[in-house]
Amino acid sequence: MMRAAAAQQADAGDFAPLEGEWHGRLEAKRQNTSRGTPEESTKTTLRVETFLDSPIAFLRVDFPFPDEKHDFEGSPFDPEKGDLKVRAGFRALKAAGYSFPSYVELTFPTADPKDAGTGKYQLGAGIRMLVPFKAPFADASAHAMRFETELSQTASFGGDPARADINYTKLELTVYDLWRERYTFKLKLKPAYDYVKSDDGAVGEIEAGFFFGEKRSWRTWLMLGRRLWGPQGISSTYDDRLEIGVNRTF
């Protein structure tokens, strides 16, 4: 039970120290994306995370490999080097049964060729609120549900002066469910306001997954996403996305 609760806690975004149960995570995911921004394109991403028993609760590094062809079909056997992303997450604050994890994130313009990334350094920060609840239609003994909100701000600086600036605020609203301590479900709305384009847009995503393996330390998932409103080119949005991934927490 403790290991399942820890897995749920980490997956839901509350990266407070997990009582020594877990120390890190390795992840690989594949995203096929149509009509996204330069950083929201078809790609494979490798992620490395380590959990810390300190005010900084976790460190994460993303190594993206965009396809040479940036359309939905992509070209998975022709990967390019994308923009490296590093995130530091802080120990969640607790109040009235709610959790408030937060983070800062820095993106480096490491893409090669240059058009595989944004050409800009980016600094982002966000805070989440995690609210457990019991749905009237669900068996409380089988479901561990929570509502999540995340508010983040990302802006670019430095880099290639010929490339477009990036400056947007994003809100994420998520319903998360862990069923029978094994199966996961997420329903997510992600509106964003792009200050450079003075316009807004949003995508909706639905995801299903499950834990498996010894101590349920493995997880795999399938996610489908689609633009709900707004024009193309709004930062953090896309037209359609199919994502499949797997990770191992150890």
C-alpha positions, 0 to 999 in steps of 0.5 A: 500500500505504501509503495502504491501511494508513493507511486501515485504521489509522484505521478500526480506531481507532488514530489515531496520526499517519499520516505526513502521508497523511491530515489529516481525515475527514467522515462521514454516517451514518443509524441506524434504532433501535428501543427505545433510550435517549434517545441511542440513537434513530433519527437522522442524524449528521454527523461531522467529524474532524481528525488531528494530529501531536501527543500529541492524535492526533485531534479529533472532533465529532458533530452528531446530528439525531434524528428527530421520531419516535423509533421504528425507522421514524423521520421522516428529513425531520423532524430535531431538534437532538441533543446535541453530542459532542466527543472527543479521542483520544490518540496510541496507546501501543505495546507488544509489537506491540499498540496502546493508543489512548485518548480522552476525550469530552464531551457537551453537552445541546444538544438542541432540543426537550429530549426529543431528548437526555439533558438532561445533560452527560456525561464519558466516557473509554476505552482500547482494545487493538488486537491484530493476528492471523492466522486459520488459515483466512485467506490472510495475504497478502489479510487484515489482521485484528485483535482490538480491545477497548475499555473505557469509562466514562461519567457525567453531571453538571449539566444538568437535575436532573429528567432521569435520571442516566447512569452506565455502564461499557461493554466492546466486543469486536471482530474486524476484517478488511480483505480485499484492502486494500478490503473491511472486516468487523466483528463486535462484542459490546458489553456494558454495566453501568448503575449507575443501574439496577443492571443490565446488557445487551448488543448484538451488531453485524455490519458490512460495508463497502468503500473506493472512489474515488481513493486509496480515500479513501471508505468506505461500510458497512452495519451490523445490530445487535440486543439480546443480553440485558438489559432495555430502558433500559440505557444504550448499548443498544437492541433493533434497529438498521440503520445505513448510512454513508459517509465521506471521508478527506482 
